[in-house]
Amino acid sequence: MRAAHRLQACICLLLAGNTVWYLAQGPWTKGLDSLAWFILLMLFTLETLNPLRLKKMHARGVVHMLRFGAAAAIVASAWGYAQNSEWLDTINVALWILVVALLECELRYPHAVAHRRQLFTGSAIVLYTAIAALIPCWALRGEWFDAYDAALWLIAFALIEMDALKLAR
């Protein structure tokens, strides 16, 4: 197992623990949000680690359907954040939705991405930088667990992004 994959596995375990925490202790928006993102993370990881095997199993359609369901739950939690005037969480979810749209393009259209590599790489850098800028905001508000959780998500999806861009070569 590559070092990056070991790191990814450790981060996924930590995020699984965070998800359980939010489901048990947080408001419904945080619990739903964390669970949906965790499912999405696992599905993207599955697709980027072994895309050929997934294609042979004819499971890609099921993965896409499950991702759509997770995305719907994320939109519901974003709506809940906006309704509760939790603007930091609302902005965070909006940025992450753009990251997912980027990843979907990278996984579904690798040849197009290969021709526009600079555009996709630049877009990823801008989005991940914007998300990283939110981490100190949580810390300054004294929401340390949220800052820690956001940092883990950032690392987890950056690793997937790197795998996705490798597939587009």
Secondary structure in CASP SS format (residue, H / E / C, confidence):
PFRMAT SS
TARGET T0000
AUTHOR 0000-0000-0000
METHOD secondary structure of the structure
MODEL  1
M C 1.00
R C 1.00
A H 1.00
A H 1.00
H H 1.00
R H 1.00
L H 1.00
Q H 1.00
A H 1.00
C H 1.00
I H 1.00
C H 1.00
L H 1.00
L H 1.00
L H 1.00
A H 1.00
G H 1.00
N H 1.00
T H 1.00
V H 1.00
W H 1.00
Y H 1.00
L H 1.00
A H 1.00
Q H 1.00
G C 1.00
P C 1.00
W H 1.00
T H 1.00
K H 1.00
G H 1.00
L H 1.00
D H 1.00
S H 1.00
L H 1.00
A H 1.00
W H 1.00
F H 1.00
I H 1.00
L H 1.00
L H 1.00
M H 1.00
L H 1.00
F H 1.00
T H 1.00
L H 1.00
E H 1.00
T H 1.00
L H 1.00
N C 1.00
P H 1.00
L H 1.00
R H 1.00
L H 1.00
K H 1.00
K H 1.00
M C 1.00
H C 1.00
A C 1.00
R H 1.00
G H 1.00
V H 1.00
V H 1.00
H H 1.00
M H 1.00
L H 1.00
R H 1.00
F H 1.00
G H 1.00
A H 1.00
A H 1.00
A H 1.00
A H 1.00
I H 1.00
V H 1.00
A H 1.00
S H 1.00
A H 1.00
W H 1.00
G H 1.00
Y H 1.00
A H 1.00
Q H 1.00
N C 1.00
S C 1.00
E C 1.00
W H 1.00
L H 1.00
D H 1.00
T H 1.00
I H 1.00
N H 1.00
V H 1.00
A H 1.00
L H 1.00
W H 1.00
I H 1.00
L H 1.00
V H 1.00
V H 1.00
A H 1.00
L H 1.00
L H 1.00
E H 1.00
C H 1.00
E H 1.00
L H 1.00
R H 1.00
Y C 1.00
P H 1.00
H H 1.00
A H 1.00
V H 1.00
A H 1.00
H H 1.00
R C 1.00
R H 1.00
Q H 1.00
L H 1.00
F H 1.00
T H 1.00
G H 1.00
S H 1.00
A H 1.00
I H 1.00
V H 1.00
L H 1.00
Y H 1.00
T H 1.00
A H 1.00
I H 1.00
A H 1.00
A H 1.00
L H 1.00
I H 1.00
P H 1.00
C H 1.00
W H 1.00
A H 1.00
L H 1.00
R C 1.00
G C 1.00
E C 1.00
W H 1.00
F H 1.00
D H 1.00
A H 1.00
Y H 1.00
D H 1.00
A H 1.00
A H 1.00
L H 1.00
W H 1.00
L H 1.00
I H 1.00
A H 1.00
F H 1.00
A H 1.00
L H 1.00
I H 1.00
E H 1.00
M H 1.00
D H 1.00
A H 1.00
L H 1.00
K H 1.00
L H 1.00
A C 1.00
R C 1.00
END
